[in-house]
Amino acid sequence: MTGTLSPETLFAGYRIERALGAGGMGTVYVAAHPRLPRRDALKVLPENAGAGTEFHARFLREAELTARLDHPNIVSVYDRGVEDGRLWIAMEFVDGTDVAALLRRASALPPEQAVHIVTETARGLDEAHRNGLLHRDVKPANILLEPVDDAPDRVLVADFGIARAAGDGTALTAVGTVVATLAYAAPELLTERRVDHRADVYALGCTLFELLTGAKPFPRDSVVAVMQAHLMAPPPKATAIRPDLPTAIDAVLARAMAKNPEERYSSCGALAAATAAAFGIAVEQTVVASAPPPLPSPVAAPIASPSADTSVNQPARQPHRALRYGATAAAVLTLVAAATVAVVLTRDRSDPAAGPAAPTTAAGVTWGRYSFIVDAFPQLLPATPTRTGHQGIRCAAIVRGEDGITRQADLDVMPDPIARITCTGDENPVRDVYVECSTNRSPYSLVDEPGVVILGDQTWNRSTGRGRITWSTLALASGDIGTIGISFDEPTRNFCMVVVGGGKTGQDLYDRWWPNAPF
């Protein structure tokens, strides 16, 4: 069987309905599933494409790598195979359009729409990066839009056909072919330098430029000239094409498209957050639990004290010094290792020899008496101790004994007067999250710790709540780390505080984590 498949043709059990489009890695069709009442997107390679070992392996890699990802902003892969000598992959069918087609109709997009597309795309890409995968071909044609009634379009990242595991070699194939669309290719993709997730950050920055201006960032007359521009020319300014845009967006684009990966945003989410901030647009939070990443060394809990005032109608915030220094001092203590907590957080739950993953109490795998903490922060903490929370954090309830040792808590026993849950992250940028709540629901007062340098101290007010946030940098023997302390004004959680550690500095952690924090 050769050529384009005609409607009603049966292929690998699928009934072809129509062709959606063709590209360098084959033709994509809408096809009826052989058994289920649904339509899939079926990508089919030309018959001779499977003859090359490199091409064959790359195509199969798309299915193998992308099938690991389960995220609302990533097109799902269902199946793969070979039929009549032709490779194929069955994927989620997105009944809509792609951003490239949108740009052909509308040219430059309104800032609100551009921010939405970049934010949702960033969530999908960051999920892939958390799972150790790079996309390597981020561009408008690989960003799909699905209409949603009375809501912004659903945005999905598609075509991981040249995705590779992070750290898996350089950008070039065995024959020196660049595996990326040149208009969006990071400089390291054009050289022998190793490539990491920041190549996707660069490509998303190029895509953002095109969303805002309708033009590619380096329009040139030849392939060589485009490559030279990516390697040597300064990032273009969007305001040169659209003077109505805020000048702040030029700085965002310049950082996203920095030649040196070290100078770019550390994640696609950080780029999206900076873009929203440049336009003064508040981004609605969407938190999706992901597969747990490899865990860093777990941490112990900090110490704080509940206020004697038991009125839940009193504001949680005490004078600024108490919040500033207490939150920072607490973060210092989070860096102390606790072996008993390590058992809880790093145990392989599938290993019977490791013992029970959660306390063997009547609470089972629920949070038991600690549920009131999770109820206060449902978008931050996992629904059960065996699942993951915001950005894949893994958590456990802990208790400090009279001997000062931190241990795994019995979930059926309410601690008095403080209940604590501690979590570990993937250091991108969060290393640890610590939540502490007074069990009698009294508003919180944090310990005063003079002498700590505060980088930022401000009130925050979002549609979901309000409170105060401070951030600082801790100088440790192992290197500097950022810390953020957060308090809450609303009675539903003013009896709790949250401390987050990670990043290189407090400002770094604030810039990368706080804009999309689930509060």
N, C-alpha and C positions, 0 to 999 in steps of 0.2 A: 504494500500500500504506500503510495507516494503522494506528494502535493498536499494542497489544502483539503481538509475534510469537509464534505458537503453536508448540509442539514439532513437529518434522519439517518446518517451513517452510524453504525454501531462500532464503537472503538473501546476496547478493554471493558466491555459490558455497558459502557455509557452510550446514551443516544445523543448525538450532537444536535444542538438546536441552532446555534449560529456562532460565527467567529467574533471575538471581542477585539482582537488586535494581534499584531505580530511584532516580534522584536528579535534581538540578537540570539536569544535562547529559545526560539520557537514561537508557535502560535497558541493563543489562549482562546478557548471556546467556552460557551455556556453549554452545559451538558446535563441531561437528566440522570440521576443516580440509578444504578441497576436495580436496587431494591428499596431504597428509602424514598419517601415522597418529598424530594428536595432537588434543587439544581446546584451543581458545583461548577467551579471554574476549572477547566481541564487544560493544562499546559502540555503541549505535544511538540517534541523536537522533530526536525527533519530526519529522514531515515539515515542520511550519511553523517549526522552530527554525532551519533554514538560511536563512530569509528575511531575517533581520537580519544586516547586514554584520559588526557587532561580534561577535555570537554565533558566526557562521560562522568568522570569523578566529580567535577564541579557541579554538574546537574544533580547528581545523587546527593551531594552534600547539602544542596538547598533543602531537600526533603528531610534529611537526617537532622540538620541543625534547627530548622524552623519548626519542625514537629515538636521540639522540646518546649517551645514558647506557648504560653496560654495567657493571652492578654487582650483586652478589648480594642487596643490600638494596633494590633498585629494581625494580618491575615493568617488564618489557621491553615495548616497543611493536614490533609486527611489520609492520603494514600499515595503510593507511587508504584511504578512497575515498568515493564517493557512489553510492547505489543507490536507484532510484525516488525521487529527490529527497531522500533521507535520508542524512546524514553518518554514517560509521561508522569505528571504529578497532578493529583486532585486537590483542589484548595477551596476555601470558603469563597462563595460567590458574593461579591459586593455589588448590589444593584444600584449603581450610581455612575460617577464619573471619576476622573483623576484630576489632580491640580493642574497638570500641563494643559489639559483640555479647557479647564476653567480659565487659565491665563490666556489661551488663544481667543476666548470669547470676550473676556473682561479686561485684559491687560493688567494694569496694576490693581491690587485689591484694597478695599478699605482697611485701615489699621486693625480694627476690631476683628475682621475676618482673618487677616494675616496672623494676628496673635493667637487666635483660636487654632488655626491649622498648625502653627509651629509648636504650640503648647501640647497639643494632642500627639503630634508626631514625636515630640521629645519624650513623651511618656512611653511610647512603644519602643523607641530606640534605647532609652535607658533600661528598660526591662531586658532587652536583648543583651546589653552590656553587662547587666548584673548577672546574667547567665553565661558570661564569658564569650559572647558572640559579637562580631562586627558586621554591619550591613555592607559597607564599602561601595554602595551605589545609591546613596540618598539623592533624590532629585524629584521635581514635581511630578513626573510621570509615574513614580513609584509611591506616591501618596494618594490614596483613594478616598473619595468622599461619598458617603451614603446618606441620603436625605432622611431626616427624622422629623416627625410631626411636632410643630410648636417648639422646636429646639434647634440649636446649631447642628450642622451636619456631623455625623460620626466620621472620624478620621482614622484611617488604617494605613500602616506601613506595609507595602507589598514587595515581592520579588527579592527575596534573599538569595537569589541564584548565585551570587558571588560572595555570599557571606563566608566568613572563615572564623575559626576559633581565635580568640584574642591571643596574640603572641605567636600565631602560626605563620612564621616566615615573613617575607617582605611583600611589597606591593606588586611585584612583577611576576608573570607566569614564567614557565621554563623558556619560552621563546621571546620573552621581553615585552609581551603585550600588556598594556595597562588595563586592569580589570575594573574600570570605572568610567562613567560618562565624563568626558574631559572637561566640560563646562563647570563641573562641580568637584573636580578632583583636587584633594589636598596636595600640597607640594611633596609630601613624603610618598604619595602614591606614584609620583613621577620619577622617583629615584630609587636607590637601593636601600634607603633607610627603612627601619622597622616601622610597622604601622600599629596603632592602637585605636581605642574608641574615639580619640580626638580627631581622627580623620572624618568620622561621621559628624562631629561637631562642626568642622569646617564646611562640609557639604551642606549641612542644615543652615549654616550662615549664608552660603551662596544662594540656597533656596529662598531664604528670608529676603535677601536682596531682590530677587526676582519677583517675589510676591508683592513687595512694596513698590517696585519701579516698573515691572513688566519687562525688564531687560536682564540679560545674563550679566554677571559681574565683570567678565573680561571678554567683551565681544572683539574678536580679532579676525583678520582675513585668512589666517592659515592655522593649521594644527600646531605647528611649531611656535607661532606667535602666542597662541593661547597657553601653551605649556610654559613659555618664558614668562608670561604675565603671572601665572600661578606661582612661579618660583621667585620672581623678582619684583613685580609691580606692587605698589601699596594697595591695600583694599580700597575699592571705590566708595564714594560717599553717596548714599541714597538721596540726600538733600540736593545734590547737584542735578538730579533728574526731577525730583519732587520737592521744591522749596517749601511746600506746606508741611513737610514732616518735621518733627522736632529734631534739633541738632543732636540730642542725646542718642538717637538711633545710629548715628554715624560711629560713635564710640563703641556701641554694642557690636556693630558689624565688623569694625576694625579688630576687636578682640576675638570675635568668632573666627575671622579669616586671617589670623596672625600666621606668619610663615612658620614660626617656631611653635610646635604643639604645646610646649610648656607655657606659652603666653596666652593660650586660648582658655575658654571656659572649661572647667574640669568635667562637665557633663552637659548633655543636651538640655536637661531640665534647668540648669543654671543659665544657659543661653535664653531659654524661653522666659524665665523669670525676669531677666534683665530687659528683654524685649517688652514685656508687659509693663515693667516699671518705667521704661522710656516713654511710653504712651500714656502712663497713668491709668492703666486698665487693671481692674481687679480680676484675677483669674479664679473661677470657681474650682474648688478642690475636688479631685476625683482620686480616691485611694483604692488601689487594687492589690490584694495580697499576691505575692509572688513566691516562687519556689525559694527555699532558704539558701542563701549563698554560703560559701565556706566561712566559718566563724572565726573572728579574731579572738584573742584572749579575753575571757569574760571578766567582769569587774564586780567589785563589791559595792555596797550601798553607802551613800552619804548619810549624814546625820542632820536632822533639823528638828524643831520643836513646835508643837501645836500651841496656839494661843490659849490662855485661860478663858478668854471670852468665848462662850458657847453660842452666841447669837448668830444664826446663819444669815441674818439680814445685814450684818456688819460687813463692810468691804474686806476682801481678803488681803489687800495690799496694806502693809505697814509702812513706816517711813522708808525712803529710798535706800538709806544705808543698810537697813536690815535685809532688804531684798537683794541688793547688789552683792554684798559681801557674803551673805549666807549662801546664795546660789553658787557663787564662785568657789567658796570653801567646800561646798558639797561636791562640786565637780572634781576637786582635788582628791577627795576620798574615793570617788568612783574609779580612780586609776589604780587602786590597791587590789591585787589579785585575791580572789576568794575561791579556794579549791573546791569547797562544797558546792558552790554555784556552778563551777565549771562542769561538774558531773551532770547537773541538770541541763545545761545549755549545749554541751557538745556531745552528749551520748547519742550513739546511733540507735534510733528508736526501733530499728528492725532487728537488732541484735539481742536475742533472749538472754545472753550471758550478761548483758549490761544491766539487767534489772529493769523495773518499771520506769517508764519515761516520766510519768506523772505520779503524784502521791496516790497510794492505793487506799483511798478513802471513799466514802459514799459519794463524794463529789465526782468521782470518775475523772473524765477529761474536761470537766467544766472548771471554772475558776472558783467555785464554791463560795466561801465567805469573802473572797477577794473580788467577787463580781462587781461590787459597787465601784471599784476603780475602773474596770473595763467599761462599765456603763457610762462613766463620766468622760471617757476618751475612746469611743467606739471606732473612730477612724485612725487612731494611733496604734492601739493595742490589738493583738489577735483575739478572735472570739473565743478560742480555747487555748490552753497551754501547749497543745500539739500543733497549732497552726502558726502562721506568720502574720505580722502586722504591717504597718506602713513601711514601704520600701524593703520588705522582707525581714524586718527585725524579728528575732526570736526571744521569747520572754519567759521569765519564771518568777513566781512569788517567793520572797525570801523573808527570813526573820533573823534578828540578831539576838543570840542568847545572852544570859547573864555573864557568861565567860567572855563575851565580846566577839565570839565566832559567828560569822554569817552562815546560815544553813538554809536548805530548801524548806519552805513552809508547808505545814499541814493545811491543806486548803479547807478543811472542815473546821478549823479553829480560828476564830477572829482574834487577831493580835490586838494588844492594848499597850499604848494608845495610838501606835502608828502602824499602818499597813504599807508594804513596799512591794513594788514590782520592778525588776531590773531586766534590761534587754541588751542584746548585742546586735550591731549592724555590720555592714560590709565595708565600712570605712570609705564610702563614696557618697557623702563625706562623713556619715555618722559612724562613730565607733561604739558608742553606748547611749542608751536612753534609760533614765531613772525616774520613776513616778512614786511619789510619797504622799499619802493621804492620812488625815486624822480620822480615826474610826468613829468618833462621836460627831463628825461633820462640823467641828468648830473651825472657823476661819484660820488660815495659816499665818504664822509669824516666823520668819527665818532668822537663823542665828547671825548676829553681827560679827563680821570678821574684818577688822580694820587693816589697812595697808595694801589692799588688793587694787590693782589698776583696772579701772573699768573703761572699756573702749566705747560702749554704748549703753544707754539707759533711757528707755522711752516707754510711754504707754502705747498699747495697740488696740485697735478697734476694728473688728470684722463683722460680717453678717452673722457669724457663728458665736461671737462672744467678744470679750474685751479683757484687758488686764495690763500687766507690765512685763517687759522683757529687758534683760541685761545681757551683755556679752563681753567676754574678756579672753585673754590668752594666758595659758599656764606654761611656765618654763619648767620642763621636767628633764631628768637625766637622759631620757630617751629621745628628747626633742620637744619642741613646742606643740601644743594642742589647743584648739579652741573650745570654749564652753559657753553655753547659753542657759540662763535660768528664766523660767516663765511662771508667772502667777496669773490668777483668774479672778475676776470680779463677780461673776454670776453665781448665785447660791448653789447651782447644780454641780459646781466643781471648785468653789473658792476654798474648799478644805484640802486642796491638793496643790502640789507644785510639781513641775517637770524640769529636769536638768538633762541637757544633751551635751555630749562631748564628741569631738571629732574635728576634722579639717586641720589645716596648718596653723591657723590663728582664729581668734574669736570672730574677726571680721570676715574671714574666709568661710567659716561655718555659717555665720549669719547670712551672707550673700547667697550661698549655695543651698541652704536648707530652709531657712525661715520663709522665703516667699511662697513656697508650696507646702509649708507645714500644715498638718490637718487639724488646725484649731480655728 
